[in-house]
Amino acid sequence: MQDSSAFLPDLFFSKKVKDLQVRRLRLVRHSTPVHECAAFMAKEQVSCLFIGNSTREIAGYITDLTLRDRLLAMRLSPDIPVSQI
């Protein structure tokens, strides 16, 4: 008997973009301290936040990998604004 979970990636990759469920964007301002971004990501259970003034003015994004590679690995302070990483 085959494990049905082996086919889960096929279910995702065979969907059309219009059929995907989209969650609301999580947005922070440029001046938000990185530690607040990390806390917000944890609270919302997301691995990505968008940076900007509004959903119509997105300047970039931050991911959990960004936090690891550009903050922790570089020994930067978690108090710096997210725009600095």
N, CA, C and O atoms as a CHARMM CRD file, in Angstrom:
* protein
*
  340
    1    1 MET  N      0.83200  -1.18100   0.00000 PROA 1      0.00000
    2    1 MET  CA     0.00000   0.00000   0.00000 PROA 1      0.00000
    3    1 MET  C      0.87900   1.24800   0.00000 PROA 1      0.00000
    4    1 MET  O      1.83400   1.32900   0.77300 PROA 1      0.00000
    5    2 GLN  N      0.57200   2.21400  -0.85100 PROA 2      0.00000
    6    2 GLN  CA     1.37700   3.41500  -0.96700 PROA 2      0.00000
    7    2 GLN  C      0.94200   4.46700   0.05100 PROA 2      0.00000
    8    2 GLN  O     -0.22900   4.57500   0.41300 PROA 2      0.00000
    9    3 ASP  N      1.93400   5.23500   0.49500 PROA 3      0.00000
   10    3 ASP  CA     1.67800   6.33500   1.41700 PROA 3      0.00000
   11    3 ASP  C      1.06600   7.49100   0.63500 PROA 3      0.00000
   12    3 ASP  O      1.68800   8.00600  -0.29400 PROA 3      0.00000
   13    4 SER  N     -0.15200   7.90500   1.00000 PROA 4      0.00000
   14    4 SER  CA    -0.84100   8.95900   0.25100 PROA 4      0.00000
   15    4 SER  C     -0.16600  10.32300   0.40200 PROA 4      0.00000
   16    4 SER  O     -0.34200  11.18700  -0.45700 PROA 4      0.00000
   17    5 SER  N      0.60200  10.53500   1.47700 PROA 5      0.00000
   18    5 SER  CA     1.26900  11.82700   1.65300 PROA 5      0.00000
   19    5 SER  C      2.36800  12.04700   0.62000 PROA 5      0.00000
   20    5 SER  O      2.79900  13.18300   0.42200 PROA 5      0.00000
   21    6 ALA  N      2.82300  11.00900  -0.03200 PROA 6      0.00000
   22    6 ALA  CA     3.86000  11.14400  -1.05200 PROA 6      0.00000
   23    6 ALA  C      3.35400  11.94400  -2.24500 PROA 6      0.00000
   24    6 ALA  O      4.15400  12.46400  -3.02300 PROA 6      0.00000
   25    7 PHE  N      2.05900  12.04700  -2.39800 PROA 7      0.00000
   26    7 PHE  CA     1.49700  12.72900  -3.55900 PROA 7      0.00000
   27    7 PHE  C      1.03400  14.15400  -3.24000 PROA 7      0.00000
   28    7 PHE  O      0.51100  14.83600  -4.12100 PROA 7      0.00000
   29    8 LEU  N      1.21200  14.60900  -2.01500 PROA 8      0.00000
   30    8 LEU  CA     0.79100  15.95900  -1.64200 PROA 8      0.00000
   31    8 LEU  C      1.46000  17.04700  -2.47300 PROA 8      0.00000
   32    8 LEU  O      0.77800  17.99000  -2.87400 PROA 8      0.00000
   33    9 PRO  N      2.76100  16.96400  -2.75200 PROA 9      0.00000
   34    9 PRO  CA     3.36600  18.00000  -3.60500 PROA 9      0.00000
   35    9 PRO  C      2.70900  18.07700  -4.98000 PROA 9      0.00000
   36    9 PRO  O      2.57900  19.15900  -5.55300 PROA 9      0.00000
   37   10 ASP  N      2.29800  16.92500  -5.50500 PROA 10     0.00000
   38   10 ASP  CA     1.63100  16.92600  -6.80200 PROA 10     0.00000
   39   10 ASP  C      0.31900  17.70000  -6.74400 PROA 10     0.00000
   40   10 ASP  O     -0.05100  18.37200  -7.70700 PROA 10     0.00000
   41   11 LEU  N     -0.38700  17.60700  -5.61500 PROA 11     0.00000
   42   11 LEU  CA    -1.64400  18.33700  -5.46800 PROA 11     0.00000
   43   11 LEU  C     -1.39700  19.84100  -5.46500 PROA 11     0.00000
   44   11 LEU  O     -2.18100  20.59600  -6.03900 PROA 11     0.00000
   45   12 PHE  N     -0.32700  20.27900  -4.83300 PROA 12     0.00000
   46   12 PHE  CA    -0.00600  21.70300  -4.79400 PROA 12     0.00000
   47   12 PHE  C      0.46500  22.20500  -6.14900 PROA 12     0.00000
   48   12 PHE  O     -0.04200  23.21100  -6.64600 PROA 12     0.00000
   49   13 PHE  N      1.41500  21.52600  -6.74500 PROA 13     0.00000
   50   13 PHE  CA     2.02400  22.01300  -7.97700 PROA 13     0.00000
   51   13 PHE  C      1.12300  21.87500  -9.19300 PROA 13     0.00000
   52   13 PHE  O      1.41100  22.45300 -10.24100 PROA 13     0.00000
   53   14 SER  N      0.05200  21.13000  -9.07500 PROA 14     0.00000
   54   14 SER  CA    -0.85200  20.99700 -10.20700 PROA 14     0.00000
   55   14 SER  C     -2.00800  21.99600 -10.15300 PROA 14     0.00000
   56   14 SER  O     -2.85700  22.00900 -11.04400 PROA 14     0.00000
   57   15 LYS  N     -2.04400  22.83300  -9.11300 PROA 15     0.00000
   58   15 LYS  CA    -3.10300  23.84000  -9.00100 PROA 15     0.00000
   59   15 LYS  C     -2.77700  25.06400  -9.84900 PROA 15     0.00000
   60   15 LYS  O     -1.61300  25.38400 -10.09000 PROA 15     0.00000
   61   16 LYS  N     -3.81100  25.72300 -10.28500 PROA 16     0.00000
   62   16 LYS  CA    -3.65400  26.99800 -10.98200 PROA 16     0.00000
   63   16 LYS  C     -3.57500  28.09200  -9.92800 PROA 16     0.00000
   64   16 LYS  O     -4.14600  27.95600  -8.84600 PROA 16     0.00000
   65   17 VAL  N     -2.87900  29.16400 -10.23400 PROA 17     0.00000
   66   17 VAL  CA    -2.70500  30.26100  -9.29200 PROA 17     0.00000
   67   17 VAL  C     -4.05900  30.76700  -8.80300 PROA 17     0.00000
   68   17 VAL  O     -4.21600  31.06200  -7.61700 PROA 17     0.00000
   69   18 LYS  N     -5.02500  30.87000  -9.68700 PROA 18     0.00000
   70   18 LYS  CA    -6.34700  31.38200  -9.29900 PROA 18     0.00000
   71   18 LYS  C     -7.04500  30.47500  -8.29300 PROA 18     0.00000
   72   18 LYS  O     -7.96200  30.91900  -7.60200 PROA 18     0.00000
   73   19 ASP  N     -6.62900  29.20600  -8.19600 PROA 19     0.00000
   74   19 ASP  CA    -7.25800  28.26700  -7.26900 PROA 19     0.00000
   75   19 ASP  C     -6.58200  28.21600  -5.89700 PROA 19     0.00000
   76   19 ASP  O     -7.09500  27.57300  -4.98100 PROA 19     0.00000
   77   20 LEU  N     -5.44500  28.88300  -5.74900 PROA 20     0.00000
   78   20 LEU  CA    -4.73900  28.87500  -4.46900 PROA 20     0.00000
   79   20 LEU  C     -5.44700  29.77700  -3.46500 PROA 20     0.00000
   80   20 LEU  O     -5.99400  30.82000  -3.82500 PROA 20     0.00000
   81   21 GLN  N     -5.43000  29.36800  -2.23000 PROA 21     0.00000
   82   21 GLN  CA    -5.98800  30.21600  -1.18400 PROA 21     0.00000
   83   21 GLN  C     -4.96000  31.27100  -0.82400 PROA 21     0.00000
   84   21 GLN  O     -3.80100  30.95400  -0.55500 PROA 21     0.00000
   85   22 VAL  N     -5.37900  32.50700  -0.81900 PROA 22     0.00000
   86   22 VAL  CA    -4.47700  33.60600  -0.52200 PROA 22     0.00000
   87   22 VAL  C     -4.85500  34.19200   0.83400 PROA 22     0.00000
   88   22 VAL  O     -6.01100  34.53300   1.08000 PROA 22     0.00000
   89   23 ARG  N     -3.86500  34.30100   1.69900 PROA 23     0.00000
   90   23 ARG  CA    -4.07700  34.93000   2.99900 PROA 23     0.00000
   91   23 ARG  C     -3.76100  36.40900   2.86000 PROA 23     0.00000
   92   23 ARG  O     -3.09100  36.83200   1.91800 PROA 23     0.00000
   93   24 ARG  N     -4.25100  37.18100   3.80500 PROA 24     0.00000
   94   24 ARG  CA    -3.97700  38.61800   3.74500 PROA 24     0.00000
   95   24 ARG  C     -2.48000  38.86400   3.92100 PROA 24     0.00000
   96   24 ARG  O     -1.78500  38.10000   4.59200 PROA 24     0.00000
   97   25 LEU  N     -1.99900  39.93900   3.30700 PROA 25     0.00000
   98   25 LEU  CA    -0.59100  40.28500   3.41400 PROA 25     0.00000
   99   25 LEU  C     -0.28900  40.79300   4.81500 PROA 25     0.00000
  100   25 LEU  O     -1.07100  41.54700   5.39500 PROA 25     0.00000
  101   26 ARG  N      0.83700  40.38100   5.34800 PROA 26     0.00000
  102   26 ARG  CA     1.31900  40.92000   6.61700 PROA 26     0.00000
  103   26 ARG  C      2.32300  42.00300   6.26000 PROA 26     0.00000
  104   26 ARG  O      3.30900  41.73800   5.57300 PROA 26     0.00000
  105   27 LEU  N      2.07800  43.21000   6.72100 PROA 27     0.00000
  106   27 LEU  CA     2.85400  44.36900   6.29900 PROA 27     0.00000
  107   27 LEU  C      3.40900  45.10700   7.50600 PROA 27     0.00000
  108   27 LEU  O      2.70800  45.30100   8.49900 PROA 27     0.00000
  109   28 VAL  N      4.67800  45.51900   7.41800 PROA 28     0.00000
  110   28 VAL  CA     5.30700  46.35300   8.44400 PROA 28     0.00000
  111   28 VAL  C      5.92900  47.57000   7.76300 PROA 28     0.00000
  112   28 VAL  O      6.23000  47.54900   6.57000 PROA 28     0.00000
  113   29 ARG  N      6.11000  48.61100   8.53600 PROA 29     0.00000
  114   29 ARG  CA     6.74100  49.82600   8.01000 PROA 29     0.00000
  115   29 ARG  C      8.26400  49.68500   8.03100 PROA 29     0.00000
  116   29 ARG  O      8.80700  48.84200   8.74500 PROA 29     0.00000
  117   30 HSD  N      8.93900  50.50900   7.25000 PROA 30     0.00000
  118   30 HSD  CA    10.40200  50.50500   7.14100 PROA 30     0.00000
  119   30 HSD  C     11.08200  50.67800   8.49200 PROA 30     0.00000
  120   30 HSD  O     12.15400  50.12200   8.72900 PROA 30     0.00000
  121   31 SER  N     10.46400  51.44200   9.36600 PROA 31     0.00000
  122   31 SER  CA    11.07300  51.78200  10.65800 PROA 31     0.00000
  123   31 SER  C     10.82700  50.74000  11.75300 PROA 31     0.00000
  124   31 SER  O     11.32500  50.90100  12.86700 PROA 31     0.00000
  125   32 THR  N     10.08600  49.70000  11.46700 PROA 32     0.00000
  126   32 THR  CA     9.77400  48.67600  12.46900 PROA 32     0.00000
  127   32 THR  C     11.04700  47.95300  12.89300 PROA 32     0.00000
  128   32 THR  O     11.78500  47.46800  12.03700 PROA 32     0.00000
  129   33 PRO  N     11.32100  47.86900  14.19100 PROA 33     0.00000
  130   33 PRO  CA    12.50600  47.12800  14.64900 PROA 33     0.00000
  131   33 PRO  C     12.39900  45.64600  14.24700 PROA 33     0.00000
  132   33 PRO  O     11.31300  45.06600  14.23400 PROA 33     0.00000
  133   34 VAL  N     13.53100  45.06700  13.92700 PROA 34     0.00000
  134   34 VAL  CA    13.56100  43.68400  13.46300 PROA 34     0.00000
  135   34 VAL  C     12.97300  42.73400  14.50500 PROA 34     0.00000
  136   34 VAL  O     12.29200  41.77400  14.14500 PROA 34     0.00000
  137   35 HSD  N     13.22700  42.98600  15.79500 PROA 35     0.00000
  138   35 HSD  CA    12.68400  42.07100  16.80600 PROA 35     0.00000
  139   35 HSD  C     11.15500  42.11000  16.81700 PROA 35     0.00000
  140   35 HSD  O     10.52100  41.10000  17.12500 PROA 35     0.00000
  141   36 GLU  N     10.54800  43.26200  16.48600 PROA 36     0.00000
  142   36 GLU  CA     9.09100  43.33000  16.38600 PROA 36     0.00000
  143   36 GLU  C      8.59600  42.55800  15.16200 PROA 36     0.00000
  144   36 GLU  O      7.53800  41.93100  15.20300 PROA 36     0.00000
  145   37 CYS  N      9.35900  42.60800  14.08800 PROA 37     0.00000
  146   37 CYS  CA     9.00900  41.83800  12.89000 PROA 37     0.00000
  147   37 CYS  C      9.01400  40.34500  13.21000 PROA 37     0.00000
  148   37 CYS  O      8.08500  39.62300  12.84700 PROA 37     0.00000
  149   38 ALA  N     10.05900  39.89000  13.88700 PROA 38     0.00000
  150   38 ALA  CA    10.16500  38.47400  14.24000 PROA 38     0.00000
  151   38 ALA  C      9.00600  38.04900  15.15300 PROA 38     0.00000
  152   38 ALA  O      8.43600  36.97200  14.97400 PROA 38     0.00000
  153   39 ALA  N      8.66400  38.89000  16.12200 PROA 39     0.00000
  154   39 ALA  CA     7.55500  38.57400  17.02600 PROA 39     0.00000
  155   39 ALA  C      6.23200  38.52000  16.26300 PROA 39     0.00000
  156   39 ALA  O      5.39300  37.65900  16.52500 PROA 39     0.00000
  157   40 PHE  N      6.05300  39.43200  15.32900 PROA 40     0.00000
  158   40 PHE  CA     4.83800  39.46000  14.51100 PROA 40     0.00000
  159   40 PHE  C      4.75400  38.20600  13.63600 PROA 40     0.00000
  160   40 PHE  O      3.68800  37.60500  13.50200 PROA 40     0.00000
  161   41 MET  N      5.88700  37.81800  13.04200 PROA 41     0.00000
  162   41 MET  CA     5.92400  36.60900  12.22100 PROA 41     0.00000
  163   41 MET  C      5.54800  35.38300  13.06000 PROA 41     0.00000
  164   41 MET  O      4.79200  34.52500  12.60600 PROA 41     0.00000
  165   42 ALA  N      6.06800  35.30700  14.25900 PROA 42     0.00000
  166   42 ALA  CA     5.75700  34.17800  15.14100 PROA 42     0.00000
  167   42 ALA  C      4.27700  34.17400  15.51500 PROA 42     0.00000
  168   42 ALA  O      3.62200  33.13200  15.47800 PROA 42     0.00000
  169   43 LYS  N      3.75800  35.34200  15.87300 PROA 43     0.00000
  170   43 LYS  CA     2.35200  35.44300  16.26900 PROA 43     0.00000
  171   43 LYS  C      1.41900  35.05500  15.12400 PROA 43     0.00000
  172   43 LYS  O      0.43200  34.34900  15.33100 PROA 43     0.00000
  173   44 GLU  N      1.73500  35.51700  13.92800 PROA 44     0.00000
  174   44 GLU  CA     0.90100  35.26200  12.75700 PROA 44     0.00000
  175   44 GLU  C      1.19300  33.90700  12.08900 PROA 44     0.00000
  176   44 GLU  O      0.48100  33.49100  11.17500 PROA 44     0.00000
  177   45 GLN  N      2.23600  33.23700  12.55500 PROA 45     0.00000
  178   45 GLN  CA     2.66600  31.94300  12.00200 PROA 45     0.00000
  179   45 GLN  C      2.92900  32.03800  10.49600 PROA 45     0.00000
  180   45 GLN  O      2.42000  31.24500   9.70400 PROA 45     0.00000
  181   46 VAL  N      3.74300  33.04000  10.12800 PROA 46     0.00000
  182   46 VAL  CA     4.13700  33.23100   8.73400 PROA 46     0.00000
  183   46 VAL  C      5.65800  33.28300   8.65900 PROA 46     0.00000
  184   46 VAL  O      6.32400  33.54400   9.66100 PROA 46     0.00000
  185   47 SER  N      6.19500  33.04000   7.50000 PROA 47     0.00000
  186   47 SER  CA     7.64600  33.09200   7.32600 PROA 47     0.00000
  187   47 SER  C      8.07400  34.27600   6.47000 PROA 47     0.00000
  188   47 SER  O      9.24100  34.38700   6.09400 PROA 47     0.00000
  189   48 CYS  N      7.12200  35.16300   6.16300 PROA 48     0.00000
  190   48 CYS  CA     7.42600  36.30800   5.31000 PROA 48     0.00000
  191   48 CYS  C      6.56800  37.50000   5.71100 PROA 48     0.00000
  192   48 CYS  O      5.37300  37.36000   5.96800 PROA 48     0.00000
  193   49 LEU  N      7.18500  38.66300   5.76100 PROA 49     0.00000
  194   49 LEU  CA     6.47600  39.92600   5.96000 PROA 49     0.00000
  195   49 LEU  C      6.84700  40.86900   4.82900 PROA 49     0.00000
  196   49 LEU  O      7.98500  40.87200   4.35900 PROA 49     0.00000
  197   50 PHE  N      5.89000  41.66300   4.39800 PROA 50     0.00000
  198   50 PHE  CA     6.16700  42.66800   3.38500 PROA 50     0.00000
  199   50 PHE  C      6.46600  43.98900   4.07200 PROA 50     0.00000
  200   50 PHE  O      5.93600  44.27500   5.14600 PROA 50     0.00000
  201   51 ILE  N      7.31400  44.78600   3.45000 PROA 51     0.00000
  202   51 ILE  CA     7.75100  46.06000   4.01500 PROA 51     0.00000
  203   51 ILE  C      7.24400  47.17900   3.11000 PROA 51     0.00000
  204   51 ILE  O      7.48500  47.17800   1.90300 PROA 51     0.00000
  205   52 GLY  N      6.54100  48.13000   3.71100 PROA 52     0.00000
  206   52 GLY  CA     6.03900  49.25100   2.93100 PROA 52     0.00000
  207   52 GLY  C      5.07000  50.09400   3.71400 PROA 52     0.00000
  208   52 GLY  O      4.79900  49.83000   4.88500 PROA 52     0.00000
  209   53 ASN  N      4.54700  51.11300   3.05900 PROA 53     0.00000
  210   53 ASN  CA     3.58700  52.01600   3.68600 PROA 53     0.00000
  211   53 ASN  C      2.15900  51.51400   3.58200 PROA 53     0.00000
  212   53 ASN  O      1.31900  51.84800   4.41800 PROA 53     0.00000
  213   54 SER  N      1.87600  50.71400   2.56000 PROA 54     0.00000
  214   54 SER  CA     0.55300  50.13900   2.35600 PROA 54     0.00000
  215   54 SER  C      0.69800  48.96300   1.39300 PROA 54     0.00000
  216   54 SER  O      1.77300  48.73900   0.83700 PROA 54     0.00000
  217   55 THR  N     -0.37600  48.22100   1.20200 PROA 55     0.00000
  218   55 THR  CA    -0.31700  47.09000   0.26400 PROA 55     0.00000
  219   55 THR  C     -0.12300  47.55400  -1.17000 PROA 55     0.00000
  220   55 THR  O      0.23200  46.75800  -2.04000 PROA 55     0.00000
  221   56 ARG  N     -0.35100  48.82800  -1.42100 PROA 56     0.00000
  222   56 ARG  CA    -0.11800  49.39300  -2.76000 PROA 56     0.00000
  223   56 ARG  C      1.29000  49.96300  -2.90900 PROA 56     0.00000
  224   56 ARG  O      1.71500  50.30400  -4.01300 PROA 56     0.00000
  225   57 GLU  N      2.00100  50.06300  -1.80700 PROA 57     0.00000
  226   57 GLU  CA     3.35900  50.63900  -1.81000 PROA 57     0.00000
  227   57 GLU  C      4.33300  49.69600  -1.09900 PROA 57     0.00000
  228   57 GLU  O      4.91500  50.06300  -0.07800 PROA 57     0.00000
  229   58 ILE  N      4.50900  48.50500  -1.62300 PROA 58     0.00000
  230   58 ILE  CA     5.41900  47.52800  -1.02700 PROA 58     0.00000
  231   58 ILE  C      6.81900  47.76000  -1.57000 PROA 58     0.00000
  232   58 ILE  O      7.03500  47.78100  -2.78200 PROA 58     0.00000
  233   59 ALA  N      7.77100  47.93300  -0.65200 PROA 59     0.00000
  234   59 ALA  CA     9.15300  48.19900  -1.04700 PROA 59     0.00000
  235   59 ALA  C     10.01100  46.93900  -1.02500 PROA 59     0.00000
  236   59 ALA  O     11.05300  46.88900  -1.67900 PROA 59     0.00000
  237   60 GLY  N      9.58800  45.93100  -0.28700 PROA 60     0.00000
  238   60 GLY  CA    10.37200  44.71000  -0.19300 PROA 60     0.00000
  239   60 GLY  C      9.71200  43.71600   0.74100 PROA 60     0.00000
  240   60 GLY  O      8.53000  43.83100   1.06700 PROA 60     0.00000
  241   61 TYR  N     10.49100  42.74700   1.16000 PROA 61     0.00000
  242   61 TYR  CA     9.98000  41.74000   2.07700 PROA 61     0.00000
  243   61 TYR  C     11.11100  41.20500   2.93300 PROA 61     0.00000
  244   61 TYR  O     12.28800  41.37000   2.61000 PROA 61     0.00000
  245   62 ILE  N     10.73900  40.56400   4.02800 PROA 62     0.00000
  246   62 ILE  CA    11.68900  39.92800   4.92900 PROA 62     0.00000
  247   62 ILE  C     11.18600  38.51700   5.20300 PROA 62     0.00000
  248   62 ILE  O      9.98600  38.29900   5.37500 PROA 62     0.00000
  249   63 THR  N     12.10300  37.56900   5.24400 PROA 63     0.00000
  250   63 THR  CA    11.73300  36.18400   5.53300 PROA 63     0.00000
  251   63 THR  C     12.50700  35.69400   6.74700 PROA 63     0.00000
  252   63 THR  O     13.42100  36.36000   7.23200 PROA 63     0.00000
  253   64 ASP  N     12.12300  34.51600   7.22500 PROA 64     0.00000
  254   64 ASP  CA    12.87200  33.92500   8.33000 PROA 64     0.00000
  255   64 ASP  C     14.32000  33.66900   7.92300 PROA 64     0.00000
  256   64 ASP  O     15.21700  33.73800   8.76300 PROA 64     0.00000
  257   65 LEU  N     14.55300  33.38000   6.66800 PROA 65     0.00000
  258   65 LEU  CA    15.92600  33.18700   6.17900 PROA 65     0.00000
  259   65 LEU  C     16.70000  34.50300   6.17000 PROA 65     0.00000
  260   65 LEU  O     17.90000  34.52600   6.44400 PROA 65     0.00000
  261   66 THR  N     16.00900  35.59600   5.85500 PROA 66     0.00000
  262   66 THR  CA    16.63800  36.91300   5.90900 PROA 66     0.00000
  263   66 THR  C     17.10400  37.20900   7.33200 PROA 66     0.00000
  264   66 THR  O     18.21100  37.70100   7.54700 PROA 66     0.00000
  265   67 LEU  N     16.24300  36.90100   8.29300 PROA 67     0.00000
  266   67 LEU  CA    16.60600  37.12100   9.69400 PROA 67     0.00000
  267   67 LEU  C     17.85100  36.32300  10.06200 PROA 67     0.00000
  268   67 LEU  O     18.74400  36.83400  10.73800 PROA 67     0.00000
  269   68 ARG  N     17.91000  35.08800   9.62200 PROA 68     0.00000
  270   68 ARG  CA    19.06000  34.23900   9.92700 PROA 68     0.00000
  271   68 ARG  C     20.33200  34.73900   9.25100 PROA 68     0.00000
  272   68 ARG  O     21.36400  34.91300   9.89900 PROA 68     0.00000
  273   69 ASP  N     20.24500  34.96800   7.93800 PROA 69     0.00000
  274   69 ASP  CA    21.43800  35.27500   7.14400 PROA 69     0.00000
  275   69 ASP  C     21.92400  36.71700   7.26600 PROA 69     0.00000
  276   69 ASP  O     23.12800  36.96900   7.22200 PROA 69     0.00000
  277   70 ARG  N     21.00800  37.65400   7.41600 PROA 70     0.00000
  278   70 ARG  CA    21.39300  39.06100   7.37700 PROA 70     0.00000
  279   70 ARG  C     21.33100  39.76200   8.72100 PROA 70     0.00000
  280   70 ARG  O     21.73200  40.91900   8.84300 PROA 70     0.00000
  281   71 LEU  N     20.82900  39.06200   9.72900 PROA 71     0.00000
  282   71 LEU  CA    20.80100  39.66400  11.06100 PROA 71     0.00000
  283   71 LEU  C     21.62000  38.82100  12.02700 PROA 71     0.00000
  284   71 LEU  O     22.63900  39.27900  12.54300 PROA 71     0.00000
  285   72 LEU  N     21.18500  37.60600  12.27000 PROA 72     0.00000
  286   72 LEU  CA    21.87400  36.75700  13.24700 PROA 72     0.00000
  287   72 LEU  C     23.30200  36.43000  12.83100 PROA 72     0.00000
  288   72 LEU  O     24.22800  36.58700  13.62600 PROA 72     0.00000
  289   73 ALA  N     23.49000  35.98100  11.60500 PROA 73     0.00000
  290   73 ALA  CA    24.82400  35.59400  11.14900 PROA 73     0.00000
  291   73 ALA  C     25.79400  36.77600  11.11100 PROA 73     0.00000
  292   73 ALA  O     27.00400  36.60300  11.25500 PROA 73     0.00000
  293   74 MET  N     25.25300  37.96300  10.91900 PROA 74     0.00000
  294   74 MET  CA    26.08500  39.16600  10.86700 PROA 74     0.00000
  295   74 MET  C     26.20200  39.83000  12.23800 PROA 74     0.00000
  296   74 MET  O     26.86300  40.85900  12.38100 PROA 74     0.00000
  297   75 ARG  N     25.56400  39.24400  13.23200 PROA 75     0.00000
  298   75 ARG  CA    25.57500  39.74700  14.61800 PROA 75     0.00000
  299   75 ARG  C     25.07400  41.18000  14.72300 PROA 75     0.00000
  300   75 ARG  O     25.62200  41.98800  15.47400 PROA 75     0.00000
  301   76 LEU  N     24.03600  41.48500  13.96800 PROA 76     0.00000
  302   76 LEU  CA    23.42900  42.80800  14.04700 PROA 76     0.00000
  303   76 LEU  C     22.43900  42.84900  15.20700 PROA 76     0.00000
  304   76 LEU  O     21.95300  41.81000  15.65400 PROA 76     0.00000
  305   77 SER  N     22.14900  44.03600  15.68200 PROA 77     0.00000
  306   77 SER  CA    21.20000  44.20800  16.77500 PROA 77     0.00000
  307   77 SER  C     19.78400  43.99000  16.29600 PROA 77     0.00000
  308   77 SER  O     19.43000  44.46600  15.21700 PROA 77     0.00000
  309   78 PRO  N     18.96400  43.29400  17.04800 PROA 78     0.00000
  310   78 PRO  CA    17.56400  43.12400  16.66300 PROA 78     0.00000
  311   78 PRO  C     16.74000  44.40700  16.82700 PROA 78     0.00000
  312   78 PRO  O     15.55600  44.44300  16.49400 PROA 78     0.00000
  313   79 ASP  N     17.38200  45.45200  17.34300 PROA 79     0.00000
  314   79 ASP  CA    16.69600  46.73200  17.52600 PROA 79     0.00000
  315   79 ASP  C     16.76500  47.63300  16.28800 PROA 79     0.00000
  316   79 ASP  O     16.10800  48.67300  16.24500 PROA 79     0.00000
  317   80 ILE  N     17.54900  47.24600  15.29200 PROA 80     0.00000
  318   80 ILE  CA    17.66100  48.08900  14.08600 PROA 80     0.00000
  319   80 ILE  C     16.36700  48.02800  13.27600 PROA 80     0.00000
  320   80 ILE  O     15.63100  47.04300  13.34900 PROA 80     0.00000
  321   81 PRO  N     16.09300  49.07700  12.50500 PROA 81     0.00000
  322   81 PRO  CA    14.90000  49.05300  11.64400 PROA 81     0.00000
  323   81 PRO  C     15.04000  47.97400  10.58000 PROA 81     0.00000
  324   81 PRO  O     16.14100  47.69400  10.10500 PROA 81     0.00000
  325   82 VAL  N     13.93500  47.38200  10.21800 PROA 82     0.00000
  326   82 VAL  CA    13.93500  46.31000   9.21600 PROA 82     0.00000
  327   82 VAL  C     14.51400  46.80000   7.88000 PROA 82     0.00000
  328   82 VAL  O     15.04300  46.00100   7.10700 PROA 82     0.00000
  329   83 SER  N     14.41800  48.08200   7.61100 PROA 83     0.00000
  330   83 SER  CA    14.94400  48.62200   6.34300 PROA 83     0.00000
  331   83 SER  C     16.46700  48.50300   6.26500 PROA 83     0.00000
  332   83 SER  O     17.02800  48.65500   5.18000 PROA 83     0.00000
  333   84 GLN  N     17.14500  48.23900   7.37000 PROA 84     0.00000
  334   84 GLN  CA    18.61000  48.15900   7.36500 PROA 84     0.00000
  335   84 GLN  C     19.13600  46.75200   7.08700 PROA 84     0.00000
  336   84 GLN  O     20.34800  46.55700   6.99600 PROA 84     0.00000
  337   85 ILE  N     18.25700  45.78700   6.95400 PROA 85     0.00000
  338   85 ILE  CA    18.77100  44.45000   6.64400 PROA 85     0.00000
  339   85 ILE  C     18.34800  43.98800   5.29400 PROA 85     0.00000
  340   85 ILE  O     18.69700  42.88200   4.88200 PROA 85     0.00000
